[in-house]
Amino acid sequence: MVQREVLERLSHLSVTARQAVESVLAGQHRSVRRGLSVEFAGHREYQAGDDLRHLDWLVYARSDRYDIRQYEEETKLRATIILDISGSMGFGSGKSSKLEYARALTAALGLLMIRQSDAVGLVTCDTQVREFIPPGSTMGHYLNLLAALEKTAPGAETSLSAALDEIAARLTRRGLVILITDGFDHPEAFLKSLQFLRFRKQEVRLFQVLDPQERHFPFHGMIEFVGLEREPRMKLDGDRIRERYRRTFAAHQARIQAGCHAAGVQLETCWTDEELFTVLLRILSLR
C-alpha cells in the first residue's frame, strides 16, 4: 500500500518522525467534505471513514483498486513549507542537527496535511531558492517531497530575505506558508520579508528550530569556535563571553517575537531535544 511505503520512506529521514506521525494519526477518522465544484482534481487511495459516494467505480472495474475522486473544492488548505537549508542549520549537539530535526518536522507536517486531503508544497532555500515544488494533494506527490527532503544538506550562508521575496512573488493563490528555520538572519530584512508574505495574502507560521546549546551556551575555558557559514575560526574563553552571548541571543529572540506579533505571524519555537510527537500535538491547530 502507498501508506506503508510512505511510512517506510519516513523512517529513512527519522525514526522519530515515523513514530510521531503514527501516534498522532492513531484513532483518527477522516471524512472528505463533499465538493460543490465540478472541476476534477485527481484520485487518492480510499481510507477508512471516507464517504463511499466518492468511490470511483470505473477505476475499481479496471484495476480492482478503491480510489476516491477529489474535486478542487475538496482541497481545504493549500500549504507551502519553506525549509531553511543554510549552513547554520547543520549545527547539532545532540542526536540530530537542526536540519535533521527540521526535515523530520517537514515530513511529518506534510503527511498530516496530505492525510487531510490538503495540498502541500516544498521550497528549500539558503541565499536563494534551491528547490521549488508546488503544492499537491496526492500520496505520489508526497513521495516526491520526501525524495527532495532526502537530498537536502546544509548549504551556503543565511540570507533568507531575497529567497522569501521570490517565493512570495511566485505564490499566486492564497494559502498557508510554513517557514522552518533557526531564524539566524538579519532580523530587520527577515521580518520585512515575512510582512511581504502577509501582504501577498498568505497566512504565515514560523517554526524556529534551535539547539539547546544555542540558548544555554554551556562552554567553559578556551574553546575554538568553527563557523558554519564561512566565518573565521576563533578561540574564545567561554566563561568570559557567556553572559554577553546570552544577552545577544535573548535580544535577537525578542526582536523576532515582536516582529512576528506585529506582522500577524504565528511563531513556534522548537528545540532539537524536544520529542517530535510533542511538537506535533502542540501545533495541530495549524488551521
Residue frames relative to the residue before (quaternion, step in Angstrom):
aa qw qx qy qz dx dy dz
M 1.0000 0.0000 0.0000 0.0000 0.00 0.00 0.00
V 0.6056 -0.5772 0.4046 0.3694 3.54 -1.16 0.64
Q 0.6306 0.5544 -0.3426 0.4215 3.57 0.97 -0.87
R 0.6497 0.5110 -0.3187 0.4639 3.60 0.97 -0.84
E 0.6366 0.5269 -0.3241 0.4604 3.58 1.01 -0.81
V 0.6333 0.5324 -0.3305 0.4541 3.57 1.00 -0.83
L 0.6837 0.4840 -0.2978 0.4578 3.57 0.84 -0.93
E 0.6266 0.5231 -0.3375 0.4688 3.57 1.08 -0.67
R 0.6475 0.4990 -0.3157 0.4817 3.57 1.01 -0.77
L 0.6050 0.5558 -0.3511 0.4492 3.56 1.07 -0.72
S 0.6398 0.5517 -0.3357 0.4167 3.56 0.96 -0.82
H 0.6025 0.5468 -0.3660 0.4517 3.61 1.15 -0.48
L 0.6558 0.4815 -0.3139 0.4895 3.58 1.13 -0.58
S 0.7636 -0.2385 0.2021 0.5650 3.56 0.85 -0.96
V 0.4379 -0.6741 0.5273 0.2752 3.55 -0.84 0.98
T 0.6082 0.5651 -0.3427 0.4396 3.57 1.09 -0.73
A 0.6472 0.5200 -0.3284 0.4504 3.58 0.97 -0.84
R 0.6535 0.5159 -0.3184 0.4533 3.55 0.92 -0.88
Q 0.6796 0.4883 -0.2936 0.4620 3.57 0.86 -0.95
A 0.6464 0.5308 -0.3249 0.4414 3.58 0.98 -0.82
V 0.6675 0.4964 -0.3033 0.4648 3.57 0.92 -0.91
E 0.6540 0.5131 -0.3193 0.4550 3.58 0.91 -0.90
S 0.6631 0.5105 -0.3079 0.4526 3.59 1.00 -0.81
V 0.6684 0.4985 -0.3027 0.4617 3.57 0.95 -0.88
L 0.7166 0.4578 -0.2540 0.4609 3.56 0.98 -0.87
A 0.4980 0.6777 -0.4302 0.3280 3.60 1.18 -0.40
G 0.8391 0.1864 -0.1540 0.4873 3.54 -0.84 1.00
Q 0.5447 0.6083 -0.4192 0.3970 3.60 1.23 -0.03
H 0.1456 -0.7683 0.6177 0.0833 3.56 -1.11 0.74
R 0.2725 -0.7853 0.5415 0.1260 3.52 -0.80 1.07
S 0.0309 0.7527 -0.6560 -0.0459 3.52 -1.26 0.41
V 0.3174 -0.7687 0.5279 0.1725 3.56 -0.67 1.10
R 0.4378 -0.6868 0.5159 0.2655 3.54 -0.87 0.96
R 0.4420 -0.7036 0.4834 0.2754 3.57 -0.80 0.95
G 0.3325 -0.7859 0.4910 0.1754 3.56 -0.63 1.11
L 0.3899 -0.7058 0.5436 0.2332 3.53 -1.19 0.61
S 0.5763 0.5964 -0.3770 0.4125 3.57 1.23 -0.43
V 0.3419 -0.7295 0.5512 0.2170 3.56 -1.12 0.64
E 0.5057 0.6483 -0.4267 0.3767 3.59 1.27 0.10
F 0.3121 -0.7779 0.5217 0.1591 3.55 -0.42 1.25
A 0.2094 -0.8200 0.5261 0.0836 3.60 -0.81 1.03
G 0.7239 -0.3933 0.2635 0.5019 3.61 1.16 -0.37
H 0.4899 -0.6364 0.5094 0.3089 3.51 -1.38 -0.14
R 0.0132 -0.7445 0.6618 0.0866 3.50 -1.37 0.22
E 0.6414 -0.5502 0.3792 0.3768 3.54 -1.26 0.45
Y 0.5219 -0.6284 0.4803 0.3195 3.58 -1.05 0.78
Q 0.0603 -0.7777 0.6254 0.0204 3.55 -1.09 0.84
A 0.6391 -0.5472 0.3717 0.3923 3.57 -1.11 0.68
G 0.7543 0.3495 -0.2780 0.4813 3.56 -0.87 1.00
D 0.5160 0.6413 -0.4210 0.3813 3.59 1.25 -0.22
D 0.5403 -0.6041 0.4844 0.3295 3.54 -1.21 0.63
L 0.4126 -0.7423 0.4726 0.2352 3.60 -0.59 1.12
R 0.5440 0.6231 -0.4037 0.3909 3.59 1.18 -0.35
H 0.6952 0.4689 -0.2738 0.4710 3.60 1.20 -0.44
L 0.4127 0.6938 -0.4888 0.3307 3.60 1.21 0.16
D 0.3109 -0.7302 0.5769 0.1932 3.57 -0.98 0.84
W 0.2412 -0.8205 0.5057 0.1133 3.57 -0.12 1.31
L 0.5746 0.5733 -0.3841 0.4401 3.59 1.17 -0.42
V 0.6359 0.5078 -0.3189 0.4859 3.56 1.03 -0.81
Y 0.6443 0.5265 -0.3209 0.4525 3.57 0.98 -0.85
A 0.6582 0.5212 -0.3108 0.4455 3.57 0.97 -0.88
R 0.7086 0.4602 -0.2635 0.4655 3.59 1.03 -0.77
S 0.8441 0.2089 -0.0450 0.4918 3.56 0.89 -0.95
D 0.3803 -0.7310 0.4809 0.2996 3.60 1.29 -0.09
R 0.5392 0.5966 -0.3989 0.4406 3.55 1.16 0.74
Y 0.3527 -0.7314 0.5450 0.2088 3.58 -0.98 0.87
D 0.0689 0.7908 -0.6008 0.0946 3.57 -0.52 1.24
I 0.3300 -0.7241 0.5781 0.1803 3.53 -1.19 0.71
R 0.3650 -0.7040 0.5664 0.2243 3.54 -0.97 0.90
Q 0.1297 -0.7880 0.5993 0.0550 3.56 -0.99 0.91
Y 0.2091 -0.7643 0.6005 0.1074 3.52 -1.17 0.70
E 0.7071 -0.4899 0.3009 0.4116 3.54 -1.20 0.55
E 0.6971 0.4909 -0.2867 0.4368 3.56 0.93 -0.87
E 0.6081 0.5867 -0.3564 0.3988 3.58 1.20 -0.44
T 0.5873 0.5333 -0.3816 0.4745 3.59 1.21 -0.29
K 0.2615 -0.8398 0.4582 0.1283 3.54 -0.02 1.34
L 0.8142 0.1420 -0.0220 0.5626 3.55 1.02 -0.76
R 0.1602 -0.7567 0.6273 0.0912 3.57 -1.08 0.76
A 0.0173 0.8394 -0.5369 0.0829 3.55 -0.26 1.30
T 0.1303 -0.7505 0.6428 0.0811 3.52 -1.23 0.67
I 0.1858 -0.7737 0.5982 0.0949 3.57 -0.72 1.11
I 0.1453 -0.7789 0.6078 0.0528 3.56 -0.74 1.11
L 0.1094 -0.8166 0.5666 0.0138 3.57 -0.59 1.17
D 0.3285 -0.7331 0.5710 0.1692 3.54 -0.78 1.12
I 0.0388 -0.8097 0.5855 -0.0046 3.59 -0.65 1.11
S 0.2828 0.7768 -0.5157 0.2250 3.59 1.12 0.59
G 0.7417 -0.4676 0.2683 0.3991 3.54 -1.29 0.40
S 0.6510 0.5439 -0.3295 0.4146 3.59 0.95 -0.83
M 0.5912 0.5765 -0.3682 0.4273 3.59 1.19 -0.44
G 0.5853 0.5961 -0.3687 0.4076 3.60 1.22 -0.22
F 0.5340 0.6437 -0.4108 0.3630 3.61 1.22 -0.19
G 0.1644 0.7746 -0.6016 0.1051 3.54 -1.07 0.78
S 0.1978 -0.7935 0.5671 0.0987 3.57 -0.89 0.93
G 0.7192 0.4056 -0.2388 0.5111 3.58 1.26 -0.23
K 0.8118 -0.2614 0.1893 0.4867 3.55 -1.09 -0.74
S 0.7981 0.1428 -0.1047 0.5759 3.61 1.18 -0.25
S 0.4706 -0.6432 0.5220 0.3039 3.53 -1.18 0.60
K 0.6797 -0.4629 0.3561 0.4438 3.56 -1.27 0.12
L 0.6605 0.5031 -0.3203 0.4561 3.59 0.97 -0.79
E 0.6342 0.5210 -0.3357 0.4622 3.60 0.97 -0.79
Y 0.6527 0.5000 -0.3056 0.4803 3.56 0.98 -0.85
A 0.6645 0.5092 -0.2969 0.4593 3.58 0.96 -0.90
R 0.6211 0.5289 -0.3399 0.4679 3.59 1.04 -0.71
A 0.6593 0.4990 -0.3092 0.4698 3.58 0.93 -0.88
L 0.6428 0.5137 -0.3168 0.4717 3.58 1.00 -0.81
T 0.6362 0.5266 -0.3193 0.4648 3.59 0.99 -0.84
A 0.6707 0.5019 -0.2954 0.4593 3.58 0.89 -0.96
A 0.6712 0.5041 -0.2986 0.4540 3.57 0.94 -0.88
L 0.6604 0.4963 -0.3071 0.4725 3.59 0.90 -0.90
G 0.6401 0.5385 -0.3259 0.4406 3.56 0.97 -0.85
L 0.6764 0.4890 -0.2988 0.4628 3.58 0.90 -0.90
L 0.6314 0.5328 -0.3384 0.4504 3.59 0.97 -0.80
M 0.6861 0.4761 -0.2911 0.4668 3.58 0.95 -0.84
I 0.6259 0.5258 -0.3392 0.4656 3.59 0.99 -0.78
R 0.6530 0.5217 -0.3182 0.4474 3.58 0.96 -0.82
Q 0.6952 0.4248 -0.2663 0.5151 3.59 1.21 -0.43
S 0.5304 -0.6608 0.3759 0.3752 3.59 1.30 0.37
D 0.4262 0.6762 -0.4853 0.3544 3.58 1.16 0.52
A 0.4208 -0.6731 0.5447 0.2707 3.55 -1.27 0.41
V 0.0140 -0.8053 0.5921 -0.0274 3.57 -0.89 0.92
G 0.1176 -0.7791 0.6139 0.0478 3.53 -1.08 0.85
L 0.2749 -0.7607 0.5679 0.1524 3.56 -1.29 0.20
V 0.0189 -0.7551 0.6553 0.0081 3.52 -1.08 0.87
T 0.1016 -0.7626 0.6340 0.0791 3.59 -0.97 0.85
C 0.0779 0.8119 -0.5693 0.1033 3.56 -0.96 0.85
D 0.1005 -0.7299 0.6656 0.1190 3.52 -1.39 0.29
T 0.7888 0.0151 0.0092 0.6144 3.59 0.14 -1.22
Q 0.7837 0.0840 -0.0447 0.6138 3.56 1.30 -0.36
V 0.6304 -0.5099 0.4101 0.4176 3.54 -1.29 0.17
R 0.2012 -0.7950 0.5653 0.0886 3.58 -0.82 1.05
E 0.7900 0.0027 0.0239 0.6126 3.57 1.06 -0.72
F 0.0302 -0.7903 0.6119 -0.0133 3.56 -0.96 0.90
I 0.0264 0.7860 -0.6136 0.0713 3.57 -0.46 1.25
P 0.3640 -0.7533 0.4994 0.2248 3.64 -0.41 1.16
P 0.6455 -0.5521 0.3610 0.3850 3.60 -1.17 0.49
G 0.0345 0.7557 -0.6534 0.0301 3.52 -1.19 0.76
S 0.3339 -0.7864 0.4976 0.1497 3.57 -1.16 0.46
T 0.5744 0.5822 -0.3952 0.4182 3.61 1.17 0.34
M 0.6124 -0.5489 0.4176 0.3865 3.55 -1.26 0.39
G 0.5960 0.5556 -0.3632 0.4519 3.59 1.11 -0.60
H 0.6343 0.5149 -0.3150 0.4831 3.56 1.02 -0.81
Y 0.6501 0.5266 -0.3171 0.4466 3.57 0.96 -0.87
L 0.6192 0.5350 -0.3430 0.4613 3.58 1.05 -0.70
N 0.6127 0.5319 -0.3441 0.4725 3.59 1.11 -0.62
L 0.6253 0.5240 -0.3359 0.4706 3.58 1.07 -0.74
L 0.6471 0.5169 -0.3214 0.4590 3.58 0.96 -0.85
A 0.6321 0.5348 -0.3303 0.4532 3.57 0.99 -0.80
A 0.6520 0.4999 -0.3082 0.4796 3.57 1.03 -0.81
L 0.6397 0.5281 -0.3240 0.4548 3.59 1.00 -0.82
E 0.6435 0.5461 -0.3227 0.4285 3.57 0.97 -0.86
K 0.6880 0.4853 -0.2794 0.4615 3.60 1.13 -0.56
T 0.5399 0.6612 -0.4079 0.3239 3.61 1.16 -0.36
A 0.0270 0.7596 -0.6488 0.0364 3.52 -1.20 0.71
P 0.6321 -0.5297 0.3826 0.4166 3.61 -1.13 0.50
G 0.2217 -0.8328 0.5021 0.0722 3.54 -0.75 1.08
A 0.8353 -0.2041 0.1790 0.4782 3.50 -0.93 -1.01
E 0.7766 -0.3043 0.2511 0.4912 3.54 -1.25 -0.48
T 0.5140 -0.6266 0.4871 0.3254 3.54 -1.32 0.31
S 0.2833 0.7057 -0.6164 0.2045 3.55 -0.79 1.08
L 0.0357 -0.8834 0.4671 -0.0111 3.51 0.52 1.28
S 0.5389 0.6802 -0.4090 0.2824 3.59 1.06 -0.61
A 0.6779 0.4809 -0.3064 0.4640 3.61 0.84 -0.93
A 0.6536 0.5096 -0.3135 0.4634 3.58 0.99 -0.85
L 0.6599 0.5065 -0.3119 0.4590 3.59 0.94 -0.86
D 0.6391 0.5199 -0.3284 0.4619 3.59 1.02 -0.76
E 0.6389 0.5112 -0.3257 0.4738 3.59 1.03 -0.76
I 0.6495 0.5131 -0.3162 0.4636 3.58 0.95 -0.87
A 0.6397 0.5359 -0.3252 0.4448 3.58 0.93 -0.90
A 0.6669 0.5038 -0.3024 0.4582 3.57 0.98 -0.83
R 0.6924 0.4768 -0.2771 0.4652 3.60 1.12 -0.63
L 0.6177 0.5195 -0.3540 0.4725 3.60 1.22 -0.27
T 0.1085 -0.8519 0.5122 0.0132 3.55 -0.10 1.32
R 0.7247 0.3588 -0.2326 0.5403 3.60 1.23 -0.26
R 0.5729 -0.5819 0.4452 0.3673 3.55 -1.15 0.60
G 0.2197 0.7751 -0.5720 0.1539 3.54 -1.08 0.67
L 0.5748 -0.5575 0.4740 0.3663 3.49 -1.35 -0.37
V 0.1323 -0.7594 0.6333 0.0695 3.56 -0.98 0.92
I 0.1001 -0.7698 0.6296 0.0324 3.55 -0.82 1.08
L 0.1009 -0.8010 0.5898 0.0180 3.55 -0.54 1.19
I 0.0817 -0.7929 0.6038 0.0064 3.57 -0.71 1.13
T 0.2448 0.7605 -0.5399 0.2650 3.57 -0.39 1.28
D 0.4968 -0.6172 0.4943 0.3577 3.57 -1.26 0.19
G 0.4339 -0.7370 0.4341 0.2831 3.58 1.26 -0.17
F 0.4707 0.6641 -0.4570 0.3586 3.60 1.22 0.28
D 0.3908 0.6665 -0.5104 0.3775 3.51 0.30 1.37
H 0.6477 -0.4703 0.3861 0.4586 3.57 -1.25 0.12
P 0.4190 -0.7750 0.3982 0.2555 3.60 -0.29 1.22
E 0.6556 0.5305 -0.3440 0.4129 3.61 0.88 -0.80
A 0.6825 0.4654 -0.2874 0.4848 3.61 0.88 -0.93
F 0.6335 0.5446 -0.3187 0.4478 3.56 1.01 -0.86
L 0.7039 0.4597 -0.2677 0.4707 3.58 0.84 -0.97
K 0.6001 0.5512 -0.3569 0.4568 3.58 1.10 -0.62
S 0.6560 0.5004 -0.3129 0.4706 3.59 1.02 -0.75
L 0.6109 0.5271 -0.3500 0.4759 3.59 1.08 -0.63
Q 0.6320 0.5229 -0.3245 0.4711 3.57 1.05 -0.76
F 0.6356 0.5257 -0.3322 0.4575 3.58 1.04 -0.74
L 0.6161 0.5314 -0.3401 0.4715 3.59 1.04 -0.73
R 0.6511 0.4974 -0.3105 0.4819 3.57 1.00 -0.80
F 0.6220 0.5389 -0.3317 0.4611 3.58 1.05 -0.78
R 0.6799 0.4700 -0.2726 0.4925 3.57 1.15 -0.66
K 0.5601 -0.6611 0.3505 0.3554 3.58 1.27 0.52
Q 0.4607 0.6557 -0.4689 0.3714 3.58 1.10 0.67
E 0.3487 -0.6521 0.6200 0.2622 3.54 -1.14 0.69
V 0.1232 -0.8246 0.5517 0.0234 3.56 -0.75 1.02
R 0.0209 -0.7685 0.6395 0.0008 3.52 -1.02 0.91
L 0.1953 -0.7964 0.5693 0.0595 3.54 -0.78 1.11
F 0.0967 -0.7606 0.6406 0.0419 3.54 -0.84 1.06
Q 0.1349 -0.8027 0.5791 0.0464 3.55 -0.40 1.24
V 0.1521 -0.8031 0.5747 0.0398 3.56 -0.51 1.24
L 0.0287 0.8183 -0.5675 0.0864 3.57 -0.61 1.18
D 0.4069 -0.6732 0.5608 0.2582 3.54 -1.27 0.50
P 0.5826 -0.6134 0.3922 0.3612 3.64 -0.94 0.79
Q 0.6244 0.5485 -0.3552 0.4279 3.61 1.03 -0.67
E 0.6126 0.5558 -0.3552 0.4355 3.59 1.15 -0.51
R 0.6666 0.4544 -0.3079 0.5044 3.57 1.20 -0.33
H 0.7796 0.3845 -0.1929 0.4551 3.58 0.81 -1.01
F 0.1450 -0.8132 0.5413 0.1573 3.60 1.13 -0.67
P 0.1296 0.8521 -0.4944 0.1127 3.62 0.64 1.12
F 0.3797 0.7388 -0.4720 0.2951 3.58 0.95 0.87
H 0.1238 -0.8071 0.5768 0.0226 3.57 -0.91 0.97
G 0.8130 0.2340 -0.1938 0.4967 3.52 -1.13 0.74
M 0.7317 -0.3951 0.3084 0.4620 3.56 -1.30 -0.27
I 0.0145 -0.7981 0.5990 -0.0639 3.53 -0.68 1.18
E 0.2858 -0.7221 0.5963 0.2033 3.57 -1.05 0.75
F 0.1735 -0.7934 0.5803 0.0610 3.56 -0.63 1.17
V 0.1735 -0.7897 0.5862 0.0514 3.55 -0.80 1.11
G 0.3684 -0.7521 0.5067 0.2046 3.57 -0.62 1.13
L 0.3656 -0.7393 0.5292 0.1994 3.55 -1.06 0.77
E 0.7472 0.3232 -0.1917 0.5482 3.57 1.26 -0.20
R 0.7292 -0.4845 0.2158 0.4323 3.52 0.84 1.17
E 0.3914 0.6930 -0.5123 0.3227 3.59 1.14 0.46
P 0.5597 -0.6072 0.4311 0.3636 3.62 -1.11 0.53
R 0.5462 -0.5873 0.4800 0.3554 3.57 -1.21 0.53
M 0.0543 -0.7978 0.6004 0.0096 3.58 -1.06 0.79
K 0.2222 -0.7380 0.6199 0.1473 3.55 -1.09 0.78
L 0.0674 0.8125 -0.5669 0.1179 3.54 -0.54 1.21
D 0.4679 -0.6377 0.5326 0.3010 3.53 -1.28 0.47
G 0.3904 -0.7639 0.4677 0.2128 3.56 -0.36 1.27
D 0.6503 0.5279 -0.3238 0.4399 3.59 0.99 -0.78
R 0.6832 0.5040 -0.2919 0.4405 3.59 1.02 -0.79
I 0.7727 0.3631 -0.2000 0.4808 3.59 0.96 -0.77
R 0.4041 0.7555 -0.4595 0.2341 3.62 1.26 -0.15
E 0.7134 0.4607 -0.2807 0.4472 3.59 0.68 -1.00
R 0.6320 0.5172 -0.3343 0.4704 3.57 1.02 -0.75
Y 0.6355 0.5200 -0.3266 0.4680 3.56 0.99 -0.85
R 0.6752 0.5064 -0.3074 0.4395 3.59 0.80 -0.96
R 0.6374 0.5119 -0.3315 0.4709 3.60 1.02 -0.76
T 0.6588 0.5093 -0.3072 0.4608 3.58 0.95 -0.90
F 0.6499 0.5128 -0.3076 0.4691 3.56 0.97 -0.88
A 0.6679 0.5009 -0.3021 0.4602 3.60 0.90 -0.91
A 0.6455 0.5149 -0.3209 0.4641 3.59 1.01 -0.78
H 0.6385 0.5176 -0.3252 0.4676 3.57 0.99 -0.81
Q 0.6604 0.5083 -0.3060 0.4603 3.58 0.92 -0.89
A 0.6504 0.5183 -0.3151 0.4572 3.56 0.97 -0.86
R 0.6430 0.5171 -0.3229 0.4635 3.60 1.03 -0.76
I 0.6519 0.5025 -0.3147 0.4727 3.59 0.95 -0.84
Q 0.6614 0.5093 -0.3086 0.4560 3.59 0.91 -0.89
A 0.6739 0.4876 -0.2995 0.4674 3.58 0.90 -0.89
G 0.6612 0.5127 -0.3074 0.4533 3.59 0.96 -0.83
C 0.6448 0.5091 -0.3188 0.4727 3.57 1.01 -0.78
H 0.6423 0.5212 -0.3228 0.4601 3.56 0.96 -0.84
A 0.6744 0.4986 -0.2987 0.4553 3.59 0.92 -0.88
A 0.7222 0.4377 -0.2441 0.4766 3.59 1.05 -0.74
G 0.4700 -0.6742 0.4491 0.3506 3.59 1.23 -0.17
V 0.4474 0.6635 -0.4605 0.3842 3.58 1.14 0.72
Q 0.3479 -0.7311 0.5484 0.2089 3.57 -0.81 0.99
L 0.1521 -0.8058 0.5712 0.0342 3.56 -0.83 1.06
E 0.0245 -0.7613 0.6479 -0.0040 3.55 -0.97 0.97
T 0.2013 -0.7681 0.5968 0.1156 3.57 -0.85 0.97
C 0.0793 -0.7985 0.5967 -0.0040 3.57 -0.74 1.11
W 0.2137 -0.7738 0.5867 0.1068 3.57 -0.91 0.96
T 0.5308 -0.6861 0.3949 0.3026 3.57 -0.87 0.91
D 0.6455 0.4756 -0.3425 0.4897 3.61 1.23 -0.12
E 0.5354 0.6085 -0.3989 0.4289 3.58 1.32 0.17
E 0.5117 -0.6503 0.4634 0.3172 3.57 -0.91 0.91
L 0.5110 -0.6702 0.4470 0.2998 3.55 -0.87 0.98
F 0.5928 0.5762 -0.3580 0.4341 3.57 1.06 -0.72
T 0.6452 0.5188 -0.3152 0.4639 3.60 0.99 -0.84
V 0.6433 0.5196 -0.3182 0.4636 3.57 0.99 -0.86
L 0.6576 0.5192 -0.3143 0.4464 3.60 0.90 -0.92
L 0.6457 0.5110 -0.3278 0.4631 3.58 0.94 -0.80
R 0.6704 0.5177 -0.2982 0.4399 3.56 1.02 -0.80
I 0.7762 0.3571 -0.1764 0.4887 3.58 1.05 -0.70
L 0.3816 0.7472 -0.4772 0.2616 3.59 1.18 0.27
S 0.5642 0.5498 -0.3967 0.4712 3.57 1.30 -0.02
L 0.0945 0.8649 -0.4874 0.0743 3.58 1.17 0.74
R 0.7146 0.4464 -0.2666 0.4680 3.56 0.94 -0.84
